[in-house]
Amino acid sequence: MRLFVAVDPPTTVAAEIEDHVSPLRARSPALRWTLPEDRHLTLVFLGEVPESRVPEIDRRMGAEVARHPPLSLEVRGSGTFPENSARARVLWAAVEGDRHRLTLLSYGLRGAARNSGIDVTRRPYVPHLTLARSKRPCDLGELRDRLDGLRSSGFTATEVRLVRSRIGGTPRYETIATWELAPRATDG
């Protein structure tokens, strides 16, 4: 099973993003544009994992998620991978807000994955939602610049999902498990 762990933006935020993206889609038909309902904030990509490992992953990831509070986030601006937009393959929307805590959550989940015997990336975490991909490096600078003004409403992420990705399959994404971020303690 091809798995990743992610946070989903609310549908209202997905619609706000789409308002910015849809005019650009017609200008760049060669790109593979992510459907609004498929946009997510990946915390850790696990890759191909045997189905027999899912219960352990569920347990370890769930325990890690429960250690972290909900996150105040918003989508603001854009970027490319690689950073040199003249030779980029991915156009993305930046995620701002509780970035430090979001990064701690991502790194905690990476640790849980490694403790489950899954080798995951050691690259620095860049919070983003993928908007479009190209099979070959191309100049995405103009599209990135047109999305500089992208800004969504703020939202609170309260849950994290373990998701199965099916390349070419329908549905494309299937939720395997959902975990709640720890509620914040209230004064009282």
N, CA, C and O of each residue as an XYZ file, in Angstrom:
752
protein
N       0.835     -1.179      0.000
C       0.000      0.000      0.000
C       0.882      1.246      0.000
O       1.866      1.321      0.736
N       0.525      2.206     -0.820
C       1.259      3.474     -0.864
C       0.576      4.431      0.114
O      -0.584      4.796     -0.080
N       1.299      4.837      1.170
C       0.685      5.590      2.261
C       1.363      6.927      2.515
O       2.554      7.101      2.260
N       0.575      7.864      3.023
C       1.099      9.124      3.541
C       0.212      9.582      4.680
O      -0.904      9.092      4.850
N       0.716     10.528      5.461
C      -0.015     11.097      6.593
C      -0.229     12.570      6.289
O       0.704     13.266      5.887
N      -1.471     13.056      6.480
C      -1.789     14.412      6.027
C      -2.858     15.084      6.878
O      -3.580     14.451      7.649
N      -2.921     16.396      6.698
C      -3.993     17.250      7.216
C      -4.736     17.786      6.001
O      -4.122     18.145      4.997
N      -6.052     17.838      6.095
C      -6.858     18.378      4.995
C      -7.317     19.790      5.323
O      -7.710     20.064      6.457
N      -7.273     20.692      4.341
C      -7.886     22.001      4.558
C      -9.408     21.843      4.497
O      -9.901     20.939      3.822
N     -10.155     22.701      5.185
C     -11.615     22.638      5.070
C     -12.052     22.927      3.633
O     -11.305     23.528      2.862
N     -13.249     22.503      3.280
C     -13.743     22.716      1.918
C     -13.832     24.200      1.577
O     -13.645     24.578      0.421
N     -14.113     25.041      2.564
C     -14.168     26.487      2.292
C     -12.804     27.010      1.875
O     -12.711     27.847      0.977
N     -11.758     26.535      2.509
C     -10.396     26.949      2.158
C     -10.019     26.376      0.794
O      -9.395     27.061     -0.017
N     -10.394     25.127      0.539
C     -10.125     24.533     -0.779
C     -10.789     25.354     -1.879
O     -10.216     25.529     -2.955
N     -11.994     25.860     -1.617
C     -12.695     26.689     -2.608
C     -11.982     28.024     -2.806
O     -11.894     28.516     -3.931
N     -11.474     28.610     -1.730
C     -10.727     29.871     -1.844
C      -9.468     29.676     -2.687
O      -9.136     30.520     -3.519
N      -8.779     28.575     -2.470
C      -7.584     28.275     -3.259
C      -7.967     28.104     -4.726
O      -7.299     28.627     -5.618
N      -9.042     27.373     -4.964
C      -9.476     27.113     -6.335
C      -9.836     28.405     -7.063
O      -9.618     28.511     -8.270
N     -10.381     29.385     -6.349
C     -10.687     30.682     -6.971
C      -9.431     31.317     -7.562
O      -9.502     31.988     -8.591
N      -8.286     31.112     -6.920
C      -7.017     31.653     -7.422
C      -6.417     30.782     -8.529
O      -5.806     31.287     -9.470
N      -6.602     29.475     -8.397
C      -5.945     28.529     -9.298
C      -6.683     28.357    -10.624
O      -6.044     28.234    -11.669
N      -8.001     28.347    -10.600
C      -8.760     28.001    -11.813
C      -8.442     28.884    -13.015
O      -8.406     28.358    -14.128
N      -8.207     30.202    -12.869
C      -7.846     30.981    -14.057
C      -6.497     30.578    -14.663
O      -6.254     30.805    -15.848
N      -5.623     29.980    -13.847
C      -4.292     29.600    -14.327
C      -4.296     28.255    -15.048
O      -3.436     27.983    -15.886
N      -5.261     27.431    -14.714
C      -5.318     26.077    -15.271
C      -5.409     26.106    -16.801
O      -4.725     25.341    -17.481
N      -6.244     26.977    -17.327
C      -6.415     27.053    -18.786
C      -5.151     27.549    -19.479
O      -4.906     27.214    -20.638
N      -4.346     28.349    -18.771
C      -3.106     28.875    -19.349
C      -2.003     27.821    -19.418
O      -1.038     27.981    -20.166
N      -2.142     26.753    -18.647
C      -1.077     25.744    -18.550
C      -1.655     24.334    -18.614
O      -1.583     23.594    -17.632
N      -2.223     23.954    -19.749
C      -2.856     22.634    -19.843
C      -1.866     21.472    -19.780
O      -2.270     20.337    -19.528
N      -0.579     21.733    -20.002
C       0.409     20.649    -19.968
C       0.689     20.175    -18.541
O       1.223     19.084    -18.345
N       0.333     20.984    -17.553
C       0.546     20.593    -16.161
C      -0.568     19.661    -15.702
O      -1.694     19.729    -16.193
N      -0.237     18.793    -14.753
C      -1.255     17.957    -14.106
C      -1.697     18.700    -12.850
O      -0.969     18.751    -11.859
N      -2.888     19.271    -12.903
C      -3.411     20.079    -11.805
C      -4.104     19.185    -10.785
O      -4.862     18.286    -11.148
N      -3.840     19.438     -9.520
C      -4.466     18.689     -8.439
C      -5.920     19.117     -8.307
O      -6.217     20.312     -8.305
N      -6.818     18.162     -8.197
C      -8.227     18.484     -7.989
C      -8.406     19.130     -6.617
O      -7.719     18.749     -5.669
N      -9.306     20.090     -6.491
C      -9.496     20.771     -5.201
C      -9.752     19.802     -4.046
O      -9.232     19.997     -2.947
N     -10.544     18.766     -4.287
C     -10.870     17.822     -3.211
C      -9.700     16.904     -2.861
O      -9.749     16.214     -1.843
N      -8.663     16.882     -3.672
C      -7.492     16.037     -3.407
C      -6.339     16.799     -2.753
O      -5.331     16.195     -2.389
N      -6.474     18.105     -2.600
C      -5.381     18.888     -2.008
C      -5.296     18.611     -0.513
O      -6.301     18.607      0.197
N      -4.088     18.384     -0.063
C      -3.847     18.056      1.338
C      -2.454     18.541      1.727
O      -1.618     18.836      0.874
N      -2.232     18.613      3.006
C      -0.952     19.025      3.565
C      -0.252     17.767      4.069
O      -0.556     17.278      5.157
N       0.685     17.245      3.281
C       1.391     16.025      3.666
C       2.325     16.318      4.832
O       3.097     17.277      4.805
N       2.239     15.477      5.851
C       3.130     15.588      7.008
C       4.311     14.635      6.876
O       5.436     14.973      7.244
N       4.050     13.451      6.352
C       5.122     12.491      6.079
C       4.629     11.512      5.010
O       3.509     11.006      5.077
N       5.489     11.261      4.028
C       5.196     10.283      2.986
C       5.854      8.978      3.391
O       7.067      8.928      3.598
N       5.062      7.920      3.506
C       5.583      6.628      3.951
C       5.993      5.733      2.792
O       6.816      4.835      2.972
N       5.438      5.958      1.609
C       5.758      5.127      0.457
C       5.035      3.797      0.506
O       3.992      3.667      1.145
N       5.600      2.809     -0.176
C       4.994      1.471     -0.226
C       5.212      0.754      1.101
O       6.344      0.594      1.558
N       4.128      0.333      1.701
C       4.162     -0.322      3.010
C       3.310     -1.589      2.931
O       2.182     -1.531      2.442
N       3.820     -2.737      3.400
C       2.993     -3.948      3.409
C       1.756     -3.739      4.291
O       1.838     -3.121      5.353
N       0.632     -4.253      3.847
C      -0.621     -4.091      4.594
C      -0.502     -4.625      6.021
O      -1.156     -4.117      6.931
N       0.327     -5.641      6.216
C       0.503     -6.227      7.553
C       1.115     -5.237      8.545
O       1.009     -5.436      9.755
N       1.753     -4.175      8.051
C       2.395     -3.178      8.931
C       1.439     -2.071      9.371
O       1.758     -1.299     10.274
N       0.272     -1.992      8.738
C      -0.651     -0.884      9.009
C      -1.076     -0.803     10.478
O      -1.103      0.305     11.013
N      -1.411     -1.909     11.169
C      -1.806     -1.775     12.577
C      -0.728     -1.119     13.454
O      -1.044     -0.295     14.312
N       0.533     -1.482     13.241
C       1.613     -0.863     14.020
C       1.756      0.612     13.665
O       1.940      1.448     14.550
N       1.675      0.934     12.389
C       1.756      2.330     11.956
C       0.615      3.125     12.577
O       0.825      4.227     13.083
N      -0.582      2.572     12.537
C      -1.758      3.228     13.116
C      -1.513      3.523     14.602
O      -1.771      4.633     15.069
N      -1.025      2.544     15.322
C      -0.790      2.707     16.759
C       0.275      3.766     17.034
O       0.061      4.664     17.849
N       1.410      3.668     16.367
C       2.506      4.610     16.622
C       2.164      6.030     16.171
O       2.439      6.994     16.886
N       1.570      6.156     14.993
C       1.210      7.484     14.489
C       0.121      8.111     15.356
O       0.180      9.299     15.673
N      -0.866      7.312     15.737
C      -1.938      7.824     16.594
C      -1.406      8.337     17.918
O      -1.838      9.385     18.398
N      -0.472      7.607     18.513
C       0.129      8.046     19.779
C       0.901      9.348     19.589
O       0.854     10.224     20.453
N       1.604      9.483     18.477
C       2.362     10.715     18.217
C       1.422     11.896     17.998
O       1.640     12.971     18.556
N       0.390     11.709     17.199
C      -0.558     12.798     16.932
C      -1.189     13.284     18.236
O      -1.372     14.487     18.422
N      -1.521     12.366     19.137
C      -2.178     12.719     20.401
C      -1.300     13.594     21.297
O      -1.803     14.190     22.250
N      -0.019     13.679     21.014
C       0.901     14.511     21.798
C       0.902     15.971     21.348
O       1.517     16.813     22.003
N       0.226     16.285     20.242
C       0.288     17.617     19.642
C      -1.074     18.296     19.673
O      -2.099     17.644     19.475
N      -1.089     19.613     19.924
C      -2.358     20.349     19.953
C      -2.842     20.682     18.544
O      -2.083     20.572     17.582
N      -4.115     21.092     18.424
C      -4.616     21.572     17.133
C      -3.740     22.708     16.608
O      -3.050     23.380     17.374
N      -3.781     22.910     15.303
C      -2.902     23.874     14.640
C      -3.720     24.962     13.953
O      -4.684     24.668     13.246
N      -3.334     26.212     14.162
C      -3.949     27.340     13.457
C      -3.143     27.581     12.191
O      -1.955     27.898     12.256
N      -3.789     27.432     11.037
C      -3.088     27.484      9.754
C      -3.819     28.384      8.769
O      -4.994     28.702      8.953
N      -3.116     28.788      7.731
C      -3.716     29.465      6.586
C      -2.819     29.226      5.382
O      -1.627     28.955      5.520
N      -3.409     29.332      4.211
C      -2.659     29.199      2.968
C      -2.322     30.604      2.506
O      -3.198     31.461      2.390
N      -1.026     30.832      2.241
C      -0.592     32.180      1.866
C       0.628     32.099      0.961
O       1.685     31.622      1.374
N       0.479     32.568     -0.281
C       1.602     32.603     -1.208
C       1.836     31.260     -1.873
O       1.036     30.334     -1.740
N       2.941     31.172     -2.588
C       3.222     29.957     -3.349
C       4.720     29.764     -3.513
O       5.521     30.610     -3.115
N       5.077     28.643     -4.103
C       6.474     28.335     -4.361
C       6.575     27.187     -5.341
O       5.570     26.713     -5.870
N       7.799     26.744     -5.578
C       8.036     25.636     -6.499
C       9.078     24.685     -5.920
O       9.890     25.062     -5.075
N       9.034     23.463     -6.389
C      10.091     22.479     -6.154
C      10.626     22.088     -7.515
O       9.837     21.745     -8.395
N      11.939     22.124     -7.728
C      12.888     22.777     -6.839
C      12.631     24.279     -6.787
O      11.818     24.824     -7.534
N      13.352     24.923     -5.882
C      13.148     26.353     -5.649
C      13.411     27.190     -6.898
O      12.793     28.238     -7.083
N      14.328     26.732     -7.758
C      14.595     27.416     -9.024
C      13.385     27.222     -9.931
O      13.252     26.190    -10.589
N      12.505     28.220     -9.960
C      11.235     28.074    -10.683
C      11.420     27.922    -12.189
O      10.494     27.491    -12.876
N      12.588     28.263    -12.715
C      12.837     28.110    -14.151
C      12.994     26.637    -14.541
O      12.850     26.289    -15.713
N      13.288     25.776    -13.570
C      13.481     24.341    -13.839
C      12.663     23.505    -12.855
O      13.124     22.467    -12.379
N      11.461     23.960    -12.558
C      10.647     23.321    -11.521
C       9.747     22.226    -12.083
O       9.492     22.156    -13.286
N       9.277     21.378    -11.180
C       8.339     20.306    -11.536
C       7.057     20.367    -10.713
O       6.059     19.739    -11.065
N       7.085     21.124     -9.614
C       5.922     21.194     -8.726
C       5.628     22.647     -8.383
O       6.527     23.404     -8.013
N       4.363     23.029     -8.509
C       3.866     24.338     -8.082
C       3.021     24.101     -6.840
O       2.154     23.227     -6.841
N       3.263     24.873     -5.774
C       2.549     24.631     -4.527
C       2.108     25.922     -3.855
O       2.629     27.004     -4.125
N       1.123     25.767     -2.965
C       0.641     26.859     -2.122
C       1.273     26.697     -0.749
O       1.289     25.602     -0.187
N       1.791     27.791     -0.216
C       2.474     27.756      1.077
C       1.468     27.714      2.226
O       0.388     28.298      2.142
N       1.834     27.021      3.289
C       1.011     26.953      4.493
C       1.737     27.708      5.593
O       2.902     27.442      5.887
N       1.028     28.651      6.195
C       1.580     29.501      7.253
C       0.770     29.300      8.530
O      -0.181     28.519      8.563
N       1.159     30.013      9.570
C       0.473     29.909     10.859
C       1.388     29.221     11.850
O       2.532     29.634     12.041
N       0.883     28.167     12.483
C       1.658     27.420     13.478
C       2.705     26.532     12.802
O       2.725     25.316     12.992
N       3.571     27.162     12.012
C       4.569     26.387     11.248
C       5.528     25.616     12.150
O       5.884     24.476     11.851
N       5.943     26.231     13.242
C       6.889     25.546     14.130
C       6.253     24.271     14.690
O       6.862     23.202     14.660
N       5.033     24.394     15.198
C       4.361     23.210     15.753
C       4.016     22.205     14.657
O       4.042     20.997     14.892
N       3.695     22.694     13.471
C       3.433     21.810     12.337
C       4.690     21.012     11.987
O       4.620     19.813     11.715
N       5.824     21.683     11.996
C       7.098     21.019     11.713
C       7.427     19.995     12.794
O       7.895     18.898     12.490
N       7.183     20.350     14.061
C       7.407     19.390     15.149
C       6.528     18.150     14.969
O       6.979     17.028     15.200
N       5.283     18.353     14.560
C       4.386     17.223     14.306
C       4.937     16.358     13.173
O       4.976     15.133     13.290
N       5.359     16.987     12.084
C       5.913     16.232     10.961
C       7.128     15.417     11.393
O       7.237     14.236     11.065
N       8.038     16.048     12.128
C       9.237     15.333     12.557
C       8.902     14.230     13.561
O       9.535     13.175     13.551
N       7.919     14.463     14.420
C       7.482     13.417     15.346
C       6.912     12.217     14.600
O       7.171     11.069     14.961
N       6.137     12.490     13.560
C       5.577     11.407     12.748
C       6.665     10.673     11.967
O       6.581      9.461     11.765
N       7.680     11.405     11.533
C       8.814     10.747     10.872
C       9.493      9.789     11.839
O       9.860      8.676     11.462
N       9.661     10.221     13.088
C      10.252      9.352     14.105
C       9.405      8.111     14.342
O       9.936      7.008     14.468
N       8.088      8.290     14.404
C       7.186      7.147     14.581
C       7.298      6.193     13.397
O       7.255      4.975     13.574
N       7.442      6.737     12.198
C       7.610      5.890     11.010
C       8.909      5.095     11.104
O       8.929      3.891     10.847
N       9.988      5.775     11.473
C      11.281      5.074     11.589
C      11.213      3.990     12.663
O      11.785      2.912     12.497
N      10.506      4.278     13.775
C      10.350      3.275     14.834
C       9.508      2.092     14.369
O       9.541      1.025     14.983
N       8.765      2.277     13.301
C       7.991      1.189     12.692
C       8.781      0.490     11.589
O       8.262     -0.403     10.919
N      10.043      0.900     11.401
C      10.889      0.280     10.388
C      10.710      0.838      8.993
O      11.098      0.196      8.016
N      10.128      2.027      8.882
C       9.906      2.646      7.574
C      10.907      3.774      7.393
O      10.996      4.677      8.225
N      11.655      3.716      6.310
C      12.641      4.749      6.011
C      11.932      5.925      5.348
O      11.341      5.775      4.278
N      11.990      7.090      5.979
C      11.349      8.289      5.428
C      12.401      9.375      5.225
O      13.515      9.292      5.743
N      12.024     10.386      4.466
C      12.953     11.455      4.112
C      13.541     12.153      5.339
O      12.920     12.210      6.400
N      14.733     12.672      5.168
C      15.368     13.490      6.200
C      15.478     14.944      5.742
O      16.098     15.770      6.413
N      14.875     15.246      4.599
C      14.902     16.623      4.097
C      14.136     17.546      5.038
O      13.230     17.104      5.745
N      14.500     18.830      5.046
C      13.727     19.786      5.851
C      12.262     19.785      5.407
O      11.956     19.622      4.226
N      11.372     19.971      6.372
C       9.945     19.975      6.084
C       9.526     21.334      5.538
O       9.855     22.370      6.115
N       8.802     21.327      4.426
C       8.271     22.545      3.805
C       6.753     22.380      3.725
O       6.266     21.666      2.848
N       5.990     23.025      4.624
C       4.534     22.866      4.611
C       3.913     23.474      3.357
O       4.096     24.660      3.081
N       3.181     22.662      2.600
C       2.605     23.135      1.335
C       1.472     22.223      0.887
O       1.328     21.095      1.356
N       0.673     22.749     -0.036
C      -0.342     21.966     -0.738
C       0.035     21.976     -2.210
O       0.160     23.044     -2.809
N       0.216     20.811     -2.796
C       0.582     20.736     -4.211
C      -0.595     21.183     -5.071
O      -1.724     20.722     -4.901
N      -0.301     22.099     -6.004
C      -1.320     22.604     -6.924
C      -1.202     21.967     -8.303
O      -2.211     21.637     -8.927
N       0.041     21.793     -8.782
C       0.253     21.241    -10.126
C       1.627     20.592    -10.206
O       2.546     20.931     -9.461
N       1.737     19.640    -11.145
C       2.998     18.934    -11.391
C       3.286     18.908    -12.886
O       2.386     18.982    -13.723
N       4.580     18.800    -13.187
C       5.020     18.646    -14.568
C       5.894     17.402    -14.648
O       6.679     17.132    -13.738
N       5.763     16.651    -15.720
C       6.608     15.463    -15.892
C       8.063     15.845    -16.089
O       8.971     15.124    -15.677
N       8.272     16.991    -16.727
C       9.635     17.458    -17.004
C       9.842     18.818    -16.348
O       8.880     19.558    -16.140
N      11.080     19.150    -16.024
C      11.336     20.489    -15.489
C      10.854     21.556    -16.476
O      11.060     21.438    -17.684
N      10.220     22.582    -15.951
C       9.731     23.672    -16.800
C       9.724     24.971    -15.995
O       9.956     24.962    -14.786
N       9.461     26.063    -16.660
C       9.458     27.368    -16.003
C       8.086     27.618    -15.382
O       7.109     27.863    -16.089
N       8.023     27.554    -14.061
C       6.782     27.801    -13.330
C       6.795     29.166    -12.648
O       5.930     29.466    -11.825
N       7.783     29.988    -12.996
C       7.934     31.292    -12.353
C       6.735     32.205    -12.524
O       6.312     32.853    -11.567
N       6.181     32.268    -13.724
C       5.031     33.156    -13.948
C       3.823     32.702    -13.129
O       3.132     33.527    -12.533
N       3.570     31.400    -13.098
C       2.447     30.893    -12.309
C       2.672     31.151    -10.823
O       1.753     31.562    -10.115
N       3.890     30.912    -10.353
C       4.210     31.185     -8.949
C       3.960     32.650     -8.629
O       3.363     32.971     -7.601
N       4.417     33.548     -9.511
C       4.238     34.983     -9.277
C       2.761     35.365     -9.255
O       2.354     36.212     -8.460
N       1.960     34.752    -10.116
C       0.527     35.063    -10.154
C      -0.185     34.604     -8.882
O      -1.264     35.099     -8.556
N       0.417     33.663     -8.173
C      -0.184     33.162     -6.936
C       0.390     33.823     -5.688
O       0.048     33.436     -4.570
N       1.258     34.816     -5.867
C       1.831     35.501     -4.701
C       0.760     36.081     -3.789
O       0.942     36.122     -2.572
N      -0.355     36.531     -4.360
C      -1.430     37.126     -3.566
C      -2.388     36.118     -2.955
O      -3.353     36.499     -2.293
N      -2.132     34.842     -3.171
C      -3.005     33.804     -2.621
C      -3.019     33.885     -1.101
O      -1.972     33.875     -0.454
N      -4.204     33.965     -0.554
C      -4.347     33.980      0.903
C      -5.726     33.430      1.247
O      -6.742     33.916      0.750
N      -5.748     32.426      2.091
C      -7.016     31.813      2.480
C      -7.451     32.335      3.843
O      -6.706     33.028      4.535
N      -8.659     31.986      4.200
C      -9.108     32.194      5.571
C      -8.273     31.296      6.476
O      -7.765     30.263      6.040
N      -8.136     31.688      7.712
C      -7.456     30.830      8.672
C      -8.341     29.639      9.027
O      -9.566     29.716      8.941
N      -7.717     28.553      9.422
C      -8.480     27.377      9.854
C      -7.704     26.644     10.934
O      -6.492     26.807     11.069
N      -8.422     25.834     11.700
C      -7.804     25.040     12.753
C      -7.815     23.582     12.339
O      -8.870     22.997     12.093
N      -6.632     23.008     12.267
C      -6.502     21.578     11.971
C      -6.655     20.824     13.285
O      -5.897     21.052     14.227
N      -7.633     19.927     13.348
C      -7.905     19.181     14.573
C      -7.666     17.685     14.418
O      -7.669     16.947     15.404
N      -7.458     17.235     13.179
C      -7.225     15.814     12.971
C      -6.207     15.578     11.867
O      -5.955     16.433     11.018
N      -5.640     14.390     11.913
C      -4.619     13.949     10.965
C      -5.093     12.606     10.406
O      -5.676     11.794     11.124
N      -4.833     12.384      9.112
C      -5.273     11.144      8.467
C      -4.100     10.323      7.947
O      -3.103     10.870      7.475
N      -4.233      9.010      8.041
C      -3.370      8.072      7.324
C      -4.111      7.752      6.035
O      -5.251      7.291      6.067
N      -3.464      7.995      4.901
C      -4.141      7.926      3.610
C      -3.427      6.950      2.679
O      -2.199      6.913      2.595
N      -4.240      6.170      1.991
C      -3.728      5.293      0.933
C      -3.882      6.027     -0.388
O      -4.941      6.582     -0.684
N      -2.819      6.023     -1.176
C      -2.818      6.675     -2.484
C      -2.799      5.602     -3.558
O      -1.961      4.700     -3.547
N      -3.742      5.718     -4.490
C      -3.797      4.780     -5.614
C      -3.457      5.528     -6.882
O      -4.206      6.407     -7.308
N      -2.347      5.193     -7.481
C      -1.949      5.846     -8.722
C      -2.857      5.331     -9.837
O      -2.879      4.138    -10.141
N      -3.595      6.247    -10.431
C      -4.509      5.884    -11.505
C      -5.776      5.201    -11.034
O      -6.614      4.833    -11.857
N      -5.941      5.023     -9.727
C      -7.118      4.344     -9.201
C      -8.234      5.308     -8.841
O      -8.042      6.523     -8.803
N      -9.410      4.739     -8.577
C     -10.544      5.530     -8.136
C     -11.163      4.842     -6.941
O     -11.431      3.645     -7.038
N     -11.411      5.494     -5.828
C     -10.987      6.876     -5.608
C      -9.479      6.955     -5.474
O      -8.817      5.971     -5.145
N      -8.953      8.125     -5.730
C      -7.500      8.304     -5.697
C      -6.947      8.131     -4.284
O      -5.915      7.492     -4.082
N      -7.659      8.718     -3.303
C      -7.208      8.650     -1.911
C      -8.260      7.962     -1.051
O      -9.461      8.189     -1.203
N      -7.781      7.118     -0.146
C      -8.665      6.403      0.772
C      -8.126      6.580      2.190
O      -6.954      6.309      2.450
N      -8.976      7.031      3.099
C      -8.568      7.197      4.493
C      -8.496      5.829      5.158
O      -9.465      5.069      5.145
N      -7.339      5.525      5.741
C      -7.120      4.264      6.446
C      -7.357      4.449      7.946
O      -7.919      3.571      8.601
N      -6.929      5.593      8.486
C      -7.112      5.898      9.912
C      -7.167      7.412     10.085
O      -6.611      8.165      9.286
N      -7.843      7.838     11.139
C      -7.918      9.257     11.493
C      -7.589      9.386     12.971
O      -8.064      8.604     13.794
N      -6.767     10.384     13.303
C      -6.380     10.627     14.688
C      -6.649     12.082     15.045
O      -6.439     12.981     14.231
N      -7.112     12.305     16.264
C      -7.385     13.658     16.748
C      -6.124     14.251     17.364
O      -5.411     13.591     18.120
N      -5.866     15.510     17.022
C      -4.822     16.244     17.730
C      -5.332     16.499     19.143
O      -6.536     16.643     19.351
N      -4.423     16.555     20.116
C      -4.803     16.692     21.526
C      -5.528     18.014     21.748
O      -5.058     19.058     21.296
N      -6.669     17.983     22.440
C      -7.333     19.262     22.723
C      -6.472     20.104     23.652
O      -5.770     19.585     24.520
N      -6.541     21.407     23.452
C      -5.782     22.310     24.319
C      -6.414     22.328     25.698
O      -7.636     22.268     25.841
N      -5.570     22.411     26.704
C      -6.075     22.526     28.072
C      -6.754     23.883     28.230
O      -6.273     24.890     27.711
N      -7.865     23.903     28.943
C      -8.567     25.166     29.175
C      -8.268     25.665     30.573
O      -8.048     24.884     31.499
N      -8.264     26.981     30.706
C      -8.056     27.562     32.032
C      -9.312     27.325     32.857
O     -10.426     27.399     32.337
N      -9.137     27.047     34.114
C     -10.351     26.853     34.878
C     -10.056     26.343     36.195
O     -10.970     26.116     36.988
